[in-house]
Amino acid sequence: MPIYSLSDDLIFPHPSLAREDGLLAVYGDLSPERLLLAYSTGIFPWFSEDEPILWWSPDPRFIVYPKDVKISHSMKKVLKKNTYTITFDTCFRDVICNCANIRKESGTWITDEMIESYCKLHKLGFAHSVEAWYENKLVGGLYGIIMGKCFFGESMFSTMSDSSKAAFITLCKLLEEKNFIMIDCQVYTKHLESLGAINIPRNEFLELVEKGISISPLKLYFNKK
């Protein structure tokens, strides 16, 4: 399969045209309009500092159904003790910067450009963070995009044991209450598998995205007069 080169036009090739490794397209930009279009069609950016912008749609896709989140016996104890205070959208920039810093040694894909682009999405009400606090110190968290009834997870960090797990489980419980269809975890990790994430075929994932967005349609800010 060829890798598609994006122009200034807000158009993506269909995800089914991605290479076997999930790479679909290259170049384009990280404008709010393009990012929202990407997520709404099952595509996400993932690239390193020394690379052009790369766009992916892997098959299979790794997701969590909020009602199916797995809570281990030890995590039940952590949650019962309220070891961590969990908040939402109180310090989005701090969360995404911590996610970037945690991965610097191994080569982060959360570049400065990515940070600024997602902070713009946060100000517009699409990007959200979950924070875990211990003694008034930020020790874990995660961030992602909400469109309709879908949460598109991007990254998480933890500086204390189980803090990101506590944030993730709390998020799942909240999304279950609000009838969200799924959390997109993009690609397999053992950590998220332990929390209930599973692989599903890309075509099933795209159906879930379409359904989730149609349940709670949004008037995107850039369409407003």
Secondary structure, 3 states (H helix, E strand, C coil): CCCEEECCCCCCCCHHHCCCCCEEEEECCCCHHHHHHHHHCCCEECCCCCCCCEEECCCCEEEECHHHCCCCHHHHHHHHCCCCEEEECCCHHHHHHHHHHHCHHHCCCCCHHHHHHHHHHHHCCCEEEEEEEECCEEEEEEEEEEECCEEEEEEEEECCCCHHHHHHHHHHHHHHHCCCCEEEEECCCHHHHCCCCEEECHHHHHHHHHHHHHHCCCCCHHHCC
